[in-house]
Amino acid sequence: MKSHILTITLNPTVDFSTTAPEIVSELKLRCSEPQIDPGGGGINVARAVKLLGGQATALVAIGGATGAHLLQLLALEGVPTVAFQGPGETRQSMSVIDRASNEQFRFVMPGPVWQEHDVPRALDSVDQAAGEDTLVVLSGSQPPGVAKDFPSILADHVAGRGAHLIVDTSGPALFHLAEKPHDAVYVLRMDGEEGEELAGRPLPTRADSAMFARELVDKGVARVVIVARGADGSVLADKDGAWHAVSPPGPVVSKVGAGDSFVGAFTLALASAEPVGECLRWGVAAASAAVSTEATRLCDPETTERNRAACELTPLG
């Protein structure tokens, strides 16, 4: 029996993706017809799960006309949604590819500022939507005004519901989460730069990433810690050991959504009770599939399956 998956997005966005002949200052830039997608970490995780044949419920803070548009986009994609009222107007973001250089420029808005009374409303929504054995995924940036201890507070709420928390975060929230043990944090994922910042030292090799991930596991920060290494795949550690997985080299069209595709595929495999090494292979395969797609498109299921079959899983001791 599969575990239920619930993703949390406090700072969602409507993503516009387009191209321009060349990005230069002062001139009017005549852009192509935009691709419009629902966005934000948790939303993209739920979309990736849907693309890969699973189902996840997206819990989303919304506001204003943009929030209503966001819900319409999610409905069109068939993603089950639980919405609660957030402050202000849901943000919009844009990515533009300069066709002359093939470089991608990403313009990310901060989102509305949260007040202290907004956070309990979010936690109440989580309490109502999460049950025993639910895999709760917190992914994406925190809105302005939300304290750095929100993931830690969420971990306590999840523990009280008998659920398990999967966190993909960065910055002060990551540092705060790593300060002490959390029984309810099942998986903690970070990219290589975030890992080095948290470790306070370079992590140039796979073994270095594995050693640091194992330190966090031994400290009780999470049962499973994942450090992404970009084109070099990802390293995972738990109490039983450490592993590295990497997909064969492929084209890089857009890096948008790669991390969320990883988390979606990893979580879906975990919900299906796959061994943790196989979950890592699925995640790496989906991330590699995502970077080969245009704009904000996520992991193509056929490409993900091909990547998974070719993905190398190596024990690191």
MOGI-V624534 format. One record per residue. N is the residue number from 1. RES is the residue in one letter. SS is DSSP state (@ for helix, = for strand, . for the rest). D_FIRST is the distance of its C-alpha to the first C-alpha in whole Angstrom. Layout:
n->N res->RES ss->SS d_first->D_FIRST
n->N res->RES ss->SS d_first->D_FIRST
This chain:
n->1 res->M ss->. d_first->0
n->2 res->K ss->. d_first->4
n->3 res->S ss->. d_first->7
n->4 res->H ss->. d_first->9
n->5 res->I ss->= d_first->12
n->6 res->L ss->= d_first->16
n->7 res->T ss->= d_first->19
n->8 res->I ss->= d_first->23
n->9 res->T ss->= d_first->26
n->10 res->L ss->. d_first->29
n->11 res->N ss->. d_first->31
n->12 res->P ss->. d_first->30
n->13 res->T ss->= d_first->33
n->14 res->V ss->= d_first->34
n->15 res->D ss->= d_first->34
n->16 res->F ss->= d_first->37
n->17 res->S ss->= d_first->38
n->18 res->T ss->= d_first->41
n->19 res->T ss->= d_first->44
n->20 res->A ss->= d_first->48
n->21 res->P ss->. d_first->50
n->22 res->E ss->. d_first->51
n->23 res->I ss->. d_first->51
n->24 res->V ss->. d_first->54
n->25 res->S ss->. d_first->55
n->26 res->E ss->. d_first->58
n->27 res->L ss->. d_first->57
n->28 res->K ss->. d_first->55
n->29 res->L ss->. d_first->52
n->30 res->R ss->. d_first->51
n->31 res->C ss->= d_first->47
n->32 res->S ss->. d_first->45
n->33 res->E ss->. d_first->43
n->34 res->P ss->. d_first->40
n->35 res->Q ss->= d_first->36
n->36 res->I ss->= d_first->35
n->37 res->D ss->= d_first->31
n->38 res->P ss->= d_first->29
n->39 res->G ss->= d_first->29
n->40 res->G ss->. d_first->28
n->41 res->G ss->@ d_first->26
n->42 res->G ss->@ d_first->23
n->43 res->I ss->@ d_first->24
n->44 res->N ss->@ d_first->24
n->45 res->V ss->@ d_first->21
n->46 res->A ss->@ d_first->19
n->47 res->R ss->@ d_first->21
n->48 res->A ss->@ d_first->20
n->49 res->V ss->@ d_first->16
n->50 res->K ss->@ d_first->17
n->51 res->L ss->@ d_first->20
n->52 res->L ss->. d_first->17
n->53 res->G ss->. d_first->15
n->54 res->G ss->. d_first->13
n->55 res->Q ss->. d_first->13
n->56 res->A ss->. d_first->15
n->57 res->T ss->= d_first->17
n->58 res->A ss->= d_first->20
n->59 res->L ss->= d_first->22
n->60 res->V ss->= d_first->26
n->61 res->A ss->= d_first->29
n->62 res->I ss->= d_first->32
n->63 res->G ss->. d_first->36
n->64 res->G ss->@ d_first->38
n->65 res->A ss->@ d_first->39
n->66 res->T ss->@ d_first->37
n->67 res->G ss->@ d_first->34
n->68 res->A ss->@ d_first->34
n->69 res->H ss->@ d_first->34
n->70 res->L ss->@ d_first->31
n->71 res->L ss->@ d_first->29
n->72 res->Q ss->@ d_first->30
n->73 res->L ss->@ d_first->29
n->74 res->L ss->@ d_first->26
n->75 res->A ss->@ d_first->26
n->76 res->L ss->@ d_first->27
n->77 res->E ss->@ d_first->25
n->78 res->G ss->. d_first->22
n->79 res->V ss->. d_first->20
n->80 res->P ss->. d_first->19
n->81 res->T ss->= d_first->22
n->82 res->V ss->= d_first->23
n->83 res->A ss->= d_first->26
n->84 res->F ss->= d_first->29
n->85 res->Q ss->= d_first->33
n->86 res->G ss->. d_first->34
n->87 res->P ss->. d_first->37
n->88 res->G ss->. d_first->40
n->89 res->E ss->. d_first->39
n->90 res->T ss->. d_first->36
n->91 res->R ss->= d_first->37
n->92 res->Q ss->= d_first->38
n->93 res->S ss->= d_first->38
n->94 res->M ss->= d_first->39
n->95 res->S ss->= d_first->39
n->96 res->V ss->= d_first->42
n->97 res->I ss->= d_first->43
n->98 res->D ss->= d_first->46
n->99 res->R ss->. d_first->47
n->100 res->A ss->. d_first->50
n->101 res->S ss->. d_first->48
n->102 res->N ss->. d_first->45
n->103 res->E ss->= d_first->44
n->104 res->Q ss->= d_first->41
n->105 res->F ss->= d_first->42
n->106 res->R ss->= d_first->40
n->107 res->F ss->= d_first->41
n->108 res->V ss->= d_first->39
n->109 res->M ss->. d_first->40
n->110 res->P ss->. d_first->39
n->111 res->G ss->. d_first->38
n->112 res->P ss->. d_first->39
n->113 res->V ss->. d_first->40
n->114 res->W ss->. d_first->38
n->115 res->Q ss->. d_first->39
n->116 res->E ss->@ d_first->38
n->117 res->H ss->@ d_first->37
n->118 res->D ss->@ d_first->35
n->119 res->V ss->@ d_first->33
n->120 res->P ss->@ d_first->32
n->121 res->R ss->@ d_first->31
n->122 res->A ss->@ d_first->28
n->123 res->L ss->@ d_first->27
n->124 res->D ss->@ d_first->27
n->125 res->S ss->@ d_first->25
n->126 res->V ss->@ d_first->22
n->127 res->D ss->@ d_first->22
n->128 res->Q ss->@ d_first->22
n->129 res->A ss->@ d_first->19
n->130 res->A ss->. d_first->17
n->131 res->G ss->. d_first->15
n->132 res->E ss->. d_first->13
n->133 res->D ss->. d_first->11
n->134 res->T ss->. d_first->12
n->135 res->L ss->= d_first->13
n->136 res->V ss->= d_first->17
n->137 res->V ss->= d_first->19
n->138 res->L ss->= d_first->23
n->139 res->S ss->= d_first->25
n->140 res->G ss->. d_first->28
n->141 res->S ss->. d_first->31
n->142 res->Q ss->. d_first->32
n->143 res->P ss->. d_first->35
n->144 res->P ss->. d_first->38
n->145 res->G ss->. d_first->39
n->146 res->V ss->. d_first->35
n->147 res->A ss->. d_first->36
n->148 res->K ss->. d_first->35
n->149 res->D ss->. d_first->33
n->150 res->F ss->@ d_first->30
n->151 res->P ss->@ d_first->28
n->152 res->S ss->@ d_first->29
n->153 res->I ss->@ d_first->29
n->154 res->L ss->@ d_first->25
n->155 res->A ss->@ d_first->24
n->156 res->D ss->@ d_first->25
n->157 res->H ss->@ d_first->24
n->158 res->V ss->@ d_first->20
n->159 res->A ss->@ d_first->21
n->160 res->G ss->@ d_first->22
n->161 res->R ss->. d_first->19
n->162 res->G ss->. d_first->17
n->163 res->A ss->. d_first->15
n->164 res->H ss->= d_first->16
n->165 res->L ss->= d_first->19
n->166 res->I ss->= d_first->19
n->167 res->V ss->= d_first->23
n->168 res->D ss->= d_first->25
n->169 res->T ss->. d_first->28
n->170 res->S ss->. d_first->32
n->171 res->G ss->@ d_first->36
n->172 res->P ss->@ d_first->36
n->173 res->A ss->@ d_first->33
n->174 res->L ss->@ d_first->32
n->175 res->F ss->@ d_first->35
n->176 res->H ss->@ d_first->34
n->177 res->L ss->@ d_first->30
n->178 res->A ss->. d_first->32
n->179 res->E ss->. d_first->34
n->180 res->K ss->. d_first->32
n->181 res->P ss->. d_first->29
n->182 res->H ss->. d_first->26
n->183 res->D ss->. d_first->23
n->184 res->A ss->. d_first->21
n->185 res->V ss->= d_first->21
n->186 res->Y ss->= d_first->19
n->187 res->V ss->= d_first->20
n->188 res->L ss->= d_first->24
n->189 res->R ss->= d_first->25
n->190 res->M ss->= d_first->29
n->191 res->D ss->= d_first->31
n->192 res->G ss->@ d_first->34
n->193 res->E ss->@ d_first->36
n->194 res->E ss->@ d_first->35
n->195 res->G ss->@ d_first->34
n->196 res->E ss->@ d_first->38
n->197 res->E ss->@ d_first->39
n->198 res->L ss->@ d_first->36
n->199 res->A ss->@ d_first->37
n->200 res->G ss->. d_first->41
n->201 res->R ss->. d_first->42
n->202 res->P ss->. d_first->41
n->203 res->L ss->. d_first->38
n->204 res->P ss->. d_first->40
n->205 res->T ss->. d_first->38
n->206 res->R ss->@ d_first->34
n->207 res->A ss->@ d_first->35
n->208 res->D ss->@ d_first->36
n->209 res->S ss->@ d_first->33
n->210 res->A ss->@ d_first->31
n->211 res->M ss->@ d_first->34
n->212 res->F ss->@ d_first->33
n->213 res->A ss->@ d_first->30
n->214 res->R ss->@ d_first->30
n->215 res->E ss->@ d_first->32
n->216 res->L ss->@ d_first->30
n->217 res->V ss->@ d_first->27
n->218 res->D ss->@ d_first->30
n->219 res->K ss->@ d_first->31
n->220 res->G ss->. d_first->28
n->221 res->V ss->. d_first->27
n->222 res->A ss->. d_first->24
n->223 res->R ss->. d_first->22
n->224 res->V ss->= d_first->22
n->225 res->V ss->= d_first->25
n->226 res->I ss->= d_first->25
n->227 res->V ss->= d_first->29
n->228 res->A ss->= d_first->29
n->229 res->R ss->. d_first->32
n->230 res->G ss->@ d_first->33
n->231 res->A ss->@ d_first->34
n->232 res->D ss->@ d_first->33
n->233 res->G ss->. d_first->29
n->234 res->S ss->= d_first->28
n->235 res->V ss->= d_first->28
n->236 res->L ss->= d_first->25
n->237 res->A ss->= d_first->25
n->238 res->D ss->= d_first->23
n->239 res->K ss->. d_first->25
n->240 res->D ss->. d_first->24
n->241 res->G ss->= d_first->26
n->242 res->A ss->= d_first->27
n->243 res->W ss->= d_first->26
n->244 res->H ss->= d_first->28
n->245 res->A ss->= d_first->26
n->246 res->V ss->= d_first->29
n->247 res->S ss->. d_first->29
n->248 res->P ss->. d_first->32
n->249 res->P ss->. d_first->35
n->250 res->G ss->. d_first->34
n->251 res->P ss->. d_first->36
n->252 res->V ss->. d_first->36
n->253 res->V ss->. d_first->36
n->254 res->S ss->. d_first->35
n->255 res->K ss->. d_first->33
n->256 res->V ss->. d_first->32
n->257 res->G ss->. d_first->28
n->258 res->A ss->@ d_first->28
n->259 res->G ss->@ d_first->26
n->260 res->D ss->@ d_first->24
n->261 res->S ss->@ d_first->23
n->262 res->F ss->@ d_first->22
n->263 res->V ss->@ d_first->20
n->264 res->G ss->@ d_first->18
n->265 res->A ss->@ d_first->17
n->266 res->F ss->@ d_first->17
n->267 res->T ss->@ d_first->14
n->268 res->L ss->@ d_first->12
n->269 res->A ss->@ d_first->12
n->270 res->L ss->@ d_first->11
n->271 res->A ss->@ d_first->8
n->272 res->S ss->. d_first->7
n->273 res->A ss->. d_first->8
n->274 res->E ss->. d_first->12
n->275 res->P ss->. d_first->15
n->276 res->V ss->@ d_first->17
n->277 res->G ss->@ d_first->20
n->278 res->E ss->@ d_first->18
n->279 res->C ss->@ d_first->16
n->280 res->L ss->@ d_first->20
n->281 res->R ss->@ d_first->21
n->282 res->W ss->@ d_first->19
n->283 res->G ss->@ d_first->21
n->284 res->V ss->@ d_first->24
n->285 res->A ss->@ d_first->24
n->286 res->A ss->@ d_first->23
n->287 res->A ss->@ d_first->26
n->288 res->S ss->@ d_first->28
n->289 res->A ss->@ d_first->27
n->290 res->A ss->@ d_first->28
n->291 res->V ss->@ d_first->31
n->292 res->S ss->. d_first->32
n->293 res->T ss->. d_first->32
n->294 res->E ss->. d_first->35
n->295 res->A ss->. d_first->35
n->296 res->T ss->. d_first->32
n->297 res->R ss->. d_first->29
n->298 res->L ss->. d_first->26
n->299 res->C ss->. d_first->24
n->300 res->D ss->. d_first->25
n->301 res->P ss->@ d_first->22
n->302 res->E ss->@ d_first->24
n->303 res->T ss->@ d_first->26
n->304 res->T ss->@ d_first->23
n->305 res->E ss->@ d_first->22
n->306 res->R ss->@ d_first->25
n->307 res->N ss->@ d_first->26
n->308 res->R ss->@ d_first->23
n->309 res->A ss->@ d_first->24
n->310 res->A ss->@ d_first->27
n->311 res->C ss->. d_first->26
n->312 res->E ss->= d_first->28
n->313 res->L ss->= d_first->26
n->314 res->T ss->= d_first->28
n->315 res->P ss->= d_first->28
n->316 res->L ss->. d_first->31
n->317 res->G ss->. d_first->31
